[in-house]
Amino acid sequence: MPDGPIDYPAEFERTAAELAAVLDQADPASEVPACPGWTLADLALHLGSGQRWAASILLSGTSQRVPEVLRTTISWSDWYAGTTAALAAAIRAVDPDEPCWNFAPVAQYAGFWSRRRVHETAIHLVDAIQAGVTPDRQAASGLAVVPATLAADGVDEVFGVFLPRMLARRVAPAVTRQIGVRATDTGDEWTLTPVSEGDPPRLDRGSAAGEAVISGTAAELDLCLWKRLPGSVLTVEGDQAVASAFLAGRATP
């Protein structure tokens, strides 16, 4: 993980405010390239519903049903800002070390949610930005809005949270050969080693080793893992086929 603690509540509020500003300026009917079939209005609905859901979980400590929102009578940006305020208040009302349900096969503590929602927001901020650019700029857009330290933590979340979750959902493993990952701007490194069938790969932080090592800025790595950038933006040392198979796999939903 990146050096030094990340203030997840503050980063969530900052990132959510940036997304609200994009929603306020953009056409809600714009298509979202990384989410086929979605418009920006659908994206706002997804995020706002998710924020209400996460807030209800934090305040209750238990699993809750995702709210069904059929429409809103106010602007999407205002409605989204309201759900942001609700979740921000819930995050600050619950100690991060308090026991609390989450959807992943990881430790069940409240702090999971502030980290999860800031990364959810950051990835969808990239989506909103990509929705407003011309097709020839889509692949390169969005990198600037994810700070390097936060992006490196996003990579770590993919490896520590989503690889186990995808396996629990019976998705084919993304890690079938040992692979290293290196963030060139933050210095963070990871090694993923497959173990027994059905178990998540062993995650070793602080080194990048394997049959292939993929490198890029933390933001490039994060967005590639979430399929918001093509793997071609990364550098590969070692076996190209191993790297390609990993990047083509489903490490995230």
BALOBA-1460 file (C-alpha; in Angstrom, 3 decimals):
// residues 253
<rec num="1" residu="m" x="0.000" y="0.000" z="0.000"/>
<rec num="2" residu="p" x="1.127" y="3.611" z="-0.416"/>
<rec num="3" residu="d" x="3.260" y="5.269" z="2.225"/>
<rec num="4" residu="g" x="1.339" y="7.240" z="4.837"/>
<rec num="5" residu="p" x="-2.328" y="7.077" z="5.743"/>
<rec num="6" residu="i" x="-5.002" y="8.245" z="3.328"/>
<rec num="7" residu="d" x="-7.774" y="10.359" z="4.814"/>
<rec num="8" residu="y" x="-10.553" y="8.357" z="3.185"/>
<rec num="9" residu="p" x="-13.457" y="10.524" z="4.401"/>
<rec num="10" residu="a" x="-11.784" y="13.686" z="3.082"/>
<rec num="11" residu="e" x="-10.807" y="12.017" z="-0.198"/>
<rec num="12" residu="f" x="-14.344" y="10.715" z="-0.645"/>
<rec num="13" residu="e" x="-15.843" y="14.161" z="-0.157"/>
<rec num="14" residu="r" x="-13.313" y="15.770" z="-2.505"/>
<rec num="15" residu="t" x="-13.777" y="13.192" z="-5.258"/>
<rec num="16" residu="a" x="-17.564" y="13.212" z="-4.921"/>
<rec num="17" residu="a" x="-17.609" y="17.013" z="-5.211"/>
<rec num="18" residu="e" x="-15.611" y="16.773" z="-8.443"/>
<rec num="19" residu="l" x="-18.083" y="14.251" z="-9.821"/>
<rec num="20" residu="a" x="-21.057" y="16.418" z="-8.828"/>
<rec num="21" residu="a" x="-19.465" y="19.309" z="-10.727"/>
<rec num="22" residu="v" x="-19.102" y="17.144" z="-13.848"/>
<rec num="23" residu="l" x="-22.740" y="16.024" z="-13.576"/>
<rec num="24" residu="d" x="-23.825" y="19.638" z="-13.230"/>
<rec num="25" residu="q" x="-22.144" y="20.601" z="-16.519"/>
<rec num="26" residu="a" x="-22.640" y="17.488" z="-18.642"/>
<rec num="27" residu="d" x="-25.596" y="16.260" z="-20.664"/>
<rec num="28" residu="p" x="-27.299" y="13.525" z="-18.563"/>
<rec num="29" residu="a" x="-28.102" y="11.686" z="-21.795"/>
<rec num="30" residu="s" x="-24.393" y="11.308" z="-22.700"/>
<rec num="31" residu="e" x="-23.310" y="7.696" z="-23.131"/>
<rec num="32" residu="v" x="-20.692" y="6.277" z="-20.753"/>
<rec num="33" residu="p" x="-18.045" y="4.442" z="-22.836"/>
<rec num="34" residu="a" x="-16.908" y="2.020" z="-20.119"/>
<rec num="35" residu="c" x="-20.476" y="1.084" z="-19.119"/>
<rec num="36" residu="p" x="-22.278" y="0.018" z="-22.315"/>
<rec num="37" residu="g" x="-25.942" y="0.972" z="-22.285"/>
<rec num="38" residu="w" x="-25.516" y="3.561" z="-19.542"/>
<rec num="39" residu="t" x="-26.005" y="7.303" z="-19.765"/>
<rec num="40" residu="l" x="-24.631" y="9.806" z="-17.268"/>
<rec num="41" residu="a" x="-28.063" y="9.811" z="-15.631"/>
<rec num="42" residu="d" x="-27.743" y="6.041" z="-15.134"/>
<rec num="43" residu="l" x="-24.277" y="6.555" z="-13.684"/>
<rec num="44" residu="a" x="-25.591" y="9.142" z="-11.228"/>
<rec num="45" residu="l" x="-28.422" y="6.789" z="-10.265"/>
<rec num="46" residu="h" x="-25.992" y="3.932" z="-9.670"/>
<rec num="47" residu="l" x="-23.689" y="6.045" z="-7.527"/>
<rec num="48" residu="g" x="-26.374" y="7.803" z="-5.536"/>
<rec num="49" residu="s" x="-28.210" y="4.558" z="-4.797"/>
<rec num="50" residu="g" x="-24.912" y="2.992" z="-3.774"/>
<rec num="51" residu="q" x="-24.195" y="5.852" z="-1.409"/>
<rec num="52" residu="r" x="-27.573" y="5.532" z="0.261"/>
<rec num="53" residu="w" x="-26.960" y="1.768" z="0.540"/>
<rec num="54" residu="a" x="-23.509" y="2.192" z="2.072"/>
<rec num="55" residu="a" x="-24.806" y="4.802" z="4.527"/>
<rec num="56" residu="s" x="-27.575" y="2.453" z="5.698"/>
<rec num="57" residu="i" x="-25.042" y="-0.348" z="6.207"/>
<rec num="58" residu="l" x="-22.683" y="1.873" z="8.180"/>
<rec num="59" residu="l" x="-25.433" y="3.171" z="10.460"/>
<rec num="60" residu="s" x="-26.912" y="-0.297" z="11.086"/>
<rec num="61" residu="g" x="-23.763" y="-2.430" z="10.897"/>
<rec num="62" residu="t" x="-25.703" y="-5.047" z="8.942"/>
<rec num="63" residu="s" x="-26.451" y="-6.018" z="5.347"/>
<rec num="64" residu="q" x="-29.129" y="-3.850" z="3.728"/>
<rec num="65" residu="r" x="-31.119" y="-3.882" z="0.503"/>
<rec num="66" residu="v" x="-29.960" y="-1.531" z="-2.256"/>
<rec num="67" residu="p" x="-32.654" y="1.173" z="-2.536"/>
<rec num="68" residu="e" x="-34.622" y="1.266" z="-5.764"/>
<rec num="69" residu="v" x="-34.721" y="4.802" z="-7.115"/>
<rec num="70" residu="l" x="-37.033" y="5.180" z="-10.080"/>
<rec num="71" residu="r" x="-36.671" y="8.904" z="-10.713"/>
<rec num="72" residu="t" x="-35.704" y="12.196" z="-9.132"/>
<rec num="73" residu="t" x="-37.538" y="15.497" z="-9.309"/>
<rec num="74" residu="i" x="-34.366" y="17.539" z="-8.761"/>
<rec num="75" residu="s" x="-31.259" y="17.753" z="-10.912"/>
<rec num="76" residu="w" x="-29.014" y="14.701" z="-11.007"/>
<rec num="77" residu="s" x="-26.100" y="16.727" z="-9.641"/>
<rec num="78" residu="d" x="-28.176" y="18.024" z="-6.679"/>
<rec num="79" residu="w" x="-29.608" y="14.574" z="-5.929"/>
<rec num="80" residu="y" x="-26.150" y="13.038" z="-6.129"/>
<rec num="81" residu="a" x="-24.748" y="15.758" z="-3.854"/>
<rec num="82" residu="g" x="-27.476" y="14.967" z="-1.326"/>
<rec num="83" residu="t" x="-26.616" y="11.271" z="-1.270"/>
<rec num="84" residu="t" x="-22.951" y="12.224" z="-0.904"/>
<rec num="85" residu="a" x="-23.746" y="14.326" z="2.155"/>
<rec num="86" residu="a" x="-25.710" y="11.438" z="3.674"/>
<rec num="87" residu="l" x="-22.857" y="8.971" z="3.200"/>
<rec num="88" residu="a" x="-20.203" y="11.460" z="4.353"/>
<rec num="89" residu="a" x="-22.155" y="11.988" z="7.575"/>
<rec num="90" residu="a" x="-22.510" y="8.227" z="8.118"/>
<rec num="91" residu="i" x="-18.785" y="7.674" z="7.534"/>
<rec num="92" residu="r" x="-17.906" y="10.280" z="10.145"/>
<rec num="93" residu="a" x="-20.524" y="8.963" z="12.584"/>
<rec num="94" residu="v" x="-19.112" y="5.426" z="12.798"/>
<rec num="95" residu="d" x="-15.655" y="4.483" z="14.064"/>
<rec num="96" residu="p" x="-13.726" y="2.716" z="11.265"/>
<rec num="97" residu="d" x="-12.770" y="-0.104" z="13.649"/>
<rec num="98" residu="e" x="-16.393" y="-0.862" z="14.536"/>
<rec num="99" residu="p" x="-17.640" y="-4.283" z="13.326"/>
<rec num="100" residu="c" x="-19.761" y="-3.799" z="10.209"/>
<rec num="101" residu="w" x="-20.920" y="-5.999" z="7.344"/>
<rec num="102" residu="n" x="-19.408" y="-5.724" z="3.869"/>
<rec num="103" residu="f" x="-19.875" y="-7.746" z="0.680"/>
<rec num="104" residu="a" x="-16.316" y="-9.066" z="0.332"/>
<rec num="105" residu="p" x="-14.544" y="-12.065" z="1.894"/>
<rec num="106" residu="v" x="-12.356" y="-9.709" z="3.957"/>
<rec num="107" residu="a" x="-12.405" y="-8.285" z="7.492"/>
<rec num="108" residu="q" x="-15.846" y="-6.964" z="8.404"/>
<rec num="109" residu="y" x="-15.192" y="-3.462" z="9.732"/>
<rec num="110" residu="a" x="-16.754" y="-0.075" z="9.069"/>
<rec num="111" residu="g" x="-13.537" y="1.355" z="7.619"/>
<rec num="112" residu="f" x="-14.045" y="-0.840" z="4.559"/>
<rec num="113" residu="w" x="-16.805" y="1.475" z="3.336"/>
<rec num="114" residu="s" x="-14.969" y="4.791" z="3.298"/>
<rec num="115" residu="r" x="-12.161" y="3.180" z="1.327"/>
<rec num="116" residu="r" x="-14.545" y="1.356" z="-1.030"/>
<rec num="117" residu="r" x="-16.705" y="4.363" z="-1.775"/>
<rec num="118" residu="v" x="-13.802" y="6.697" z="-2.533"/>
<rec num="119" residu="h" x="-12.476" y="4.226" z="-5.114"/>
<rec num="120" residu="e" x="-15.941" y="3.623" z="-6.530"/>
<rec num="121" residu="t" x="-16.330" y="7.374" z="-6.910"/>
<rec num="122" residu="a" x="-12.896" y="7.874" z="-8.457"/>
<rec num="123" residu="i" x="-13.451" y="5.221" z="-11.130"/>
<rec num="124" residu="h" x="-16.863" y="6.617" z="-11.997"/>
<rec num="125" residu="l" x="-15.469" y="10.166" z="-12.066"/>
<rec num="126" residu="v" x="-13.215" y="8.886" z="-14.833"/>
<rec num="127" residu="d" x="-16.303" y="7.413" z="-16.529"/>
<rec num="128" residu="a" x="-18.102" y="10.750" z="-16.359"/>
<rec num="129" residu="i" x="-15.123" y="12.558" z="-17.852"/>
<rec num="130" residu="q" x="-14.755" y="9.977" z="-20.612"/>
<rec num="131" residu="a" x="-18.455" y="10.398" z="-21.424"/>
<rec num="132" residu="g" x="-17.835" y="14.017" z="-22.343"/>
<rec num="133" residu="v" x="-14.928" y="13.629" z="-24.761"/>
<rec num="134" residu="t" x="-14.658" y="12.691" z="-28.400"/>
<rec num="135" residu="p" x="-13.991" y="9.004" z="-29.226"/>
<rec num="136" residu="d" x="-10.338" y="9.520" z="-30.163"/>
<rec num="137" residu="r" x="-9.629" y="10.957" z="-26.687"/>
<rec num="138" residu="q" x="-11.533" y="8.439" z="-24.569"/>
<rec num="139" residu="a" x="-8.652" y="6.053" z="-23.897"/>
<rec num="140" residu="a" x="-6.365" y="8.829" z="-22.661"/>
<rec num="141" residu="s" x="-8.885" y="10.758" z="-20.538"/>
<rec num="142" residu="g" x="-9.414" y="10.599" z="-16.809"/>
<rec num="143" residu="l" x="-5.873" y="9.921" z="-15.622"/>
<rec num="144" residu="a" x="-5.377" y="13.379" z="-14.169"/>
<rec num="145" residu="v" x="-8.299" y="13.168" z="-11.740"/>
<rec num="146" residu="v" x="-6.987" y="10.202" z="-9.714"/>
<rec num="147" residu="p" x="-4.071" y="11.266" z="-7.464"/>
<rec num="148" residu="a" x="-1.134" y="8.864" z="-7.556"/>
<rec num="149" residu="t" x="-1.314" y="7.859" z="-3.891"/>
<rec num="150" residu="l" x="-5.038" y="7.192" z="-4.091"/>
<rec num="151" residu="a" x="-4.596" y="5.252" z="-7.341"/>
<rec num="152" residu="a" x="-1.912" y="3.048" z="-5.755"/>
<rec num="153" residu="d" x="-4.318" y="2.302" z="-2.919"/>
<rec num="154" residu="g" x="-6.923" y="1.477" z="-5.564"/>
<rec num="155" residu="v" x="-4.578" y="-1.089" z="-7.085"/>
<rec num="156" residu="d" x="-4.029" y="-2.558" z="-3.632"/>
<rec num="157" residu="e" x="-7.791" y="-2.742" z="-3.087"/>
<rec num="158" residu="v" x="-8.237" y="-4.654" z="-6.354"/>
<rec num="159" residu="f" x="-5.644" y="-7.203" z="-5.257"/>
<rec num="160" residu="g" x="-6.725" y="-7.497" z="-1.615"/>
<rec num="161" residu="v" x="-10.506" y="-7.181" z="-1.963"/>
<rec num="162" residu="f" x="-11.703" y="-7.814" z="-5.501"/>
<rec num="163" residu="l" x="-9.557" y="-10.773" z="-6.528"/>
<rec num="164" residu="p" x="-10.938" y="-12.755" z="-3.541"/>
<rec num="165" residu="r" x="-14.456" y="-11.468" z="-4.235"/>
<rec num="166" residu="m" x="-14.394" y="-12.489" z="-7.886"/>
<rec num="167" residu="l" x="-13.266" y="-15.990" z="-6.960"/>
<rec num="168" residu="a" x="-16.021" y="-16.199" z="-4.336"/>
<rec num="169" residu="r" x="-18.458" y="-15.378" z="-7.141"/>
<rec num="170" residu="r" x="-16.996" y="-18.297" z="-9.147"/>
<rec num="171" residu="v" x="-15.381" y="-16.126" z="-11.805"/>
<rec num="172" residu="a" x="-12.356" y="-17.678" z="-13.511"/>
<rec num="173" residu="p" x="-9.179" y="-16.597" z="-11.704"/>
<rec num="174" residu="a" x="-7.316" y="-13.644" z="-13.205"/>
<rec num="175" residu="v" x="-4.036" y="-14.852" z="-11.666"/>
<rec num="176" residu="t" x="-2.923" y="-18.198" z="-13.063"/>
<rec num="177" residu="r" x="0.840" y="-17.517" z="-13.176"/>
<rec num="178" residu="q" x="3.026" y="-15.478" z="-10.858"/>
<rec num="179" residu="i" x="3.013" y="-11.838" z="-11.895"/>
<rec num="180" residu="g" x="4.544" y="-8.632" z="-10.565"/>
<rec num="181" residu="v" x="3.031" y="-5.145" z="-10.679"/>
<rec num="182" residu="r" x="4.996" y="-1.910" z="-10.260"/>
<rec num="183" residu="a" x="3.761" y="1.690" z="-9.920"/>
<rec num="184" residu="t" x="6.493" y="3.792" z="-11.451"/>
<rec num="185" residu="d" x="5.492" y="7.088" z="-9.826"/>
<rec num="186" residu="t" x="4.791" y="5.985" z="-6.236"/>
<rec num="187" residu="g" x="7.272" y="3.094" z="-5.976"/>
<rec num="188" residu="d" x="4.596" y="0.658" z="-4.803"/>
<rec num="189" residu="e" x="5.101" y="-2.954" z="-5.896"/>
<rec num="190" residu="w" x="3.060" y="-6.133" z="-5.616"/>
<rec num="191" residu="t" x="3.613" y="-9.808" z="-6.421"/>
<rec num="192" residu="l" x="0.632" y="-12.081" z="-7.041"/>
<rec num="193" residu="t" x="1.224" y="-15.828" z="-6.785"/>
<rec num="194" residu="p" x="-1.474" y="-18.419" z="-7.551"/>
<rec num="195" residu="v" x="-2.016" y="-21.016" z="-4.842"/>
<rec num="196" residu="s" x="-4.571" y="-23.831" z="-4.628"/>
<rec num="197" residu="e" x="-7.574" y="-23.868" z="-6.938"/>
<rec num="198" residu="g" x="-10.424" y="-21.710" z="-5.689"/>
<rec num="199" residu="d" x="-8.260" y="-19.722" z="-3.277"/>
<rec num="200" residu="p" x="-7.215" y="-16.111" z="-3.885"/>
<rec num="201" residu="p" x="-3.599" y="-15.581" z="-4.947"/>
<rec num="202" residu="r" x="-0.979" y="-14.825" z="-2.341"/>
<rec num="203" residu="l" x="-0.368" y="-11.085" z="-2.228"/>
<rec num="204" residu="d" x="3.126" y="-9.887" z="-1.346"/>
<rec num="205" residu="r" x="3.578" y="-6.149" z="-1.038"/>
<rec num="206" residu="g" x="6.914" y="-4.403" z="-1.512"/>
<rec num="207" residu="s" x="8.303" y="-6.390" z="-4.440"/>
<rec num="208" residu="a" x="7.364" y="-7.075" z="-8.055"/>
<rec num="209" residu="a" x="8.449" y="-10.486" z="-9.292"/>
<rec num="210" residu="g" x="7.134" y="-13.221" z="-11.520"/>
<rec num="211" residu="e" x="7.091" y="-14.586" z="-15.041"/>
<rec num="212" residu="a" x="6.011" y="-11.110" z="-16.098"/>
<rec num="213" residu="v" x="6.170" y="-7.696" z="-14.431"/>
<rec num="214" residu="i" x="3.806" y="-4.967" z="-15.582"/>
<rec num="215" residu="s" x="4.632" y="-1.326" z="-14.905"/>
<rec num="216" residu="g" x="2.906" y="2.012" z="-15.265"/>
<rec num="217" residu="t" x="1.878" y="4.981" z="-13.211"/>
<rec num="218" residu="a" x="-0.440" y="4.147" z="-10.335"/>
<rec num="219" residu="a" x="-3.366" y="5.755" z="-12.161"/>
<rec num="220" residu="e" x="-2.622" y="3.798" z="-15.341"/>
<rec num="221" residu="l" x="-2.504" y="0.540" z="-13.389"/>
<rec num="222" residu="d" x="-5.706" y="1.313" z="-11.490"/>
<rec num="223" residu="l" x="-7.658" y="2.258" z="-14.613"/>
<rec num="224" residu="c" x="-6.347" y="-0.748" z="-16.556"/>
<rec num="225" residu="l" x="-7.444" y="-3.113" z="-13.782"/>
<rec num="226" residu="w" x="-10.910" y="-1.545" z="-13.930"/>
<rec num="227" residu="k" x="-10.881" y="-1.762" z="-17.756"/>
<rec num="228" residu="r" x="-11.001" y="2.025" z="-18.188"/>
<rec num="229" residu="l" x="-7.732" y="2.067" z="-20.135"/>
<rec num="230" residu="p" x="-6.259" y="-0.483" z="-22.536"/>
<rec num="231" residu="g" x="-3.420" y="-2.640" z="-21.231"/>
<rec num="232" residu="s" x="-1.253" y="-1.331" z="-24.063"/>
<rec num="233" residu="v" x="-0.460" y="1.784" z="-21.989"/>
<rec num="234" residu="l" x="1.563" y="-0.405" z="-19.585"/>
<rec num="235" residu="t" x="5.113" y="-1.681" z="-19.913"/>
<rec num="236" residu="v" x="5.756" y="-5.432" z="-19.698"/>
<rec num="237" residu="e" x="8.975" y="-7.153" z="-18.712"/>
<rec num="238" residu="g" x="9.157" y="-10.904" z="-19.166"/>
<rec num="239" residu="d" x="6.502" y="-13.154" z="-20.661"/>
<rec num="240" residu="q" x="4.096" y="-11.043" z="-22.715"/>
<rec num="241" residu="a" x="1.507" y="-13.832" z="-22.861"/>
<rec num="242" residu="v" x="1.361" y="-14.072" z="-19.057"/>
<rec num="243" residu="a" x="0.897" y="-10.318" z="-18.767"/>
<rec num="244" residu="s" x="-1.770" y="-10.240" z="-21.490"/>
<rec num="245" residu="a" x="-3.718" y="-13.076" z="-19.879"/>
<rec num="246" residu="f" x="-3.694" y="-11.308" z="-16.517"/>
<rec num="247" residu="l" x="-4.813" y="-7.982" z="-17.972"/>
<rec num="248" residu="a" x="-7.553" y="-9.694" z="-19.998"/>
<rec num="249" residu="g" x="-8.858" y="-11.514" z="-16.912"/>
<rec num="250" residu="r" x="-11.619" y="-10.297" z="-14.625"/>
<rec num="251" residu="a" x="-9.927" y="-8.902" z="-11.549"/>
<rec num="252" residu="t" x="-12.889" y="-6.577" z="-10.966"/>
<rec num="253" residu="p" x="-16.660" y="-6.753" z="-11.631"/>
